[in-house]
Amino acid sequence: MAVRAALRRRHRVTVPARLRLLRTATVLLATASAALLLVAGITALGTWDTVADRDAPRTTSAAGLALALNDMDAQAANILLSSGDAGRGRLGTPYRKAVGLYGDARRGIGHELRTLAVAAQGNPADEKTVESLTDGFAEYQELVGRALENDGRKGGKPDALDDHREATDLLQHRLLPEARTLVSSNDDAIEAHYNSARTTLTVQFTAVVALGVLLLAVLGFLQWYLARRFRRILNPGVLAATACALLAVILGGQMLSASSDQLRGARRDAFDSVVALSRARAIAYDANADESRYLLDPGRRDQYERAFLAKSQELYGIEGATLSSYDAGLATSWRAYRSDNADLRFTGEFRRELDNITFAGERAAAERSVEAYTVYQRDDRTIRALVAQGKERAAVEFCISWEAGMSNAHFGAWMAALDQVTDINREHFAGSVREGRSAVSGQLPWVCGLLLAAALLTVLGLRPRLAEFR
């Protein structure tokens, strides 16, 4: 009898101790899972803030700066081309248009420099680059201002040309390389944050699943132990806790998986194309400026012709093409692509975009931009043919006029087509950001609440059983 009583006392001590141990393990695992998901959610939201609100705008601002610099120089050349001799023989509409666009570009550069100056704070390399750009832009404006002043006096065109040459050299050898450095620097920052965030989300997802499985295993064991010891099939509190934990693990995994997927969509599917198209637009403005420089500066025509071809190759590269063979190569490779979208015989920024087609309507918009580009390229040959025939005024009028059928009108149509495909990718980037943030902010409170409920339900479910041993 004494032995039996001792065994009974041991049993009464062992069972509640085990129940308390399982209860503690459940509460700790549920709390740890909730804490991990809370940290993961806050980290994901911080990543979206960094990528969407800081790094992406910096990259597009730097690309916009390069574009505006090229546009400003092109319009300065167009002013000099259309001004005549101290106003005599002026091409009225092209001149007024160039003056207006020159002012727009100058204001745009000022805005982008201010934006980049704020963005560069804390990054010594970028701060130095922005400071150099600001100083260089002031010097550039002084040179162009002097060119326009000289152009305003009779017989001042040669001096104006010398000043513009110096301004263009400053632009090409200092300002544009520095602007491109900022584009690359900020895009590299996005890439670093993207890779780090994806790795972190993968680790967090694995940890959440592991903790969740362990939590469910403990709850399952607890349910089995209660059924075995107390002759009850199910404990309602533990059963409810198990359901809450299972739902929390599913929702938490979905939250982290959705964040990772949306981050990939924002970076790879959308923003990679935005960067390629922004670069393409800046290169396009530089190539357009080369045409004006070619007409303005006969002494450098060979140089500007080579520069135009180099930029054409950056946009739509055809191996071994010269300016005289480029059109035929473009036509042949484009026909091949239209017959088979996998047949990409060209390189450059257009290739980067066409290799990354993801969204509805994107391919059609990208193809329209290439087709508008082919029209602009044919216009360039018309300009050079008119120069070769000695019809320089006709070449200038065709180049800088915005009337229908003229080169600048076709350039504007090309830029509008580029804007359409860029806007598609911008909208999906913004959509991925919204959905990524929503996946966290919408599900995180529920997930944490369910895990805390699982812990509380376990405590409440075990209370009657533990009371039996008092």
Secondary structure, 3 states (H helix, E strand, C coil): CHHHHHHHHHHHHHHHHHHHHHHHHHHHHHHHHHHHHHHHHHHHHHHHHHHHHHHHHHHHHHHHHHHHHHHHHHHHHHHHHHCCECCECCCHHHHHHHHHHHHHHHHHHHHHHHHHHHHCCCCHHHHHHHHHHHHHHHHHHHHHHHHHHHHCCCCCHHHHHHHHHHHHHHHHHHHHHHHHHHHHHHHHHHHHHHHHHHHHHHHHHHHHHHHHHHHHHHHHHHHHHHHHHHCCCCCHHHHHHHHHHHHHHHHHHHHHHHHHHHHHHHHHHHHHHHHHHHHHHHHHHHHHHHHHHHHHCHHHHHHHHHHHHHHHHHHCECCCCCHHHHHHHHHHHHHHHHHCCCCCCCECHHHHHHCCCCCCCHHHHHHHHHHHHHHHHHHHHHHHHHHHCCCHHHHHHHHHCCCCCCHHHHHHHHHHHHHHHHHHHHHHHHHHHHHHHHHHHHHHHHHHHHHHHHHHHHHHHHHHHHHCCC
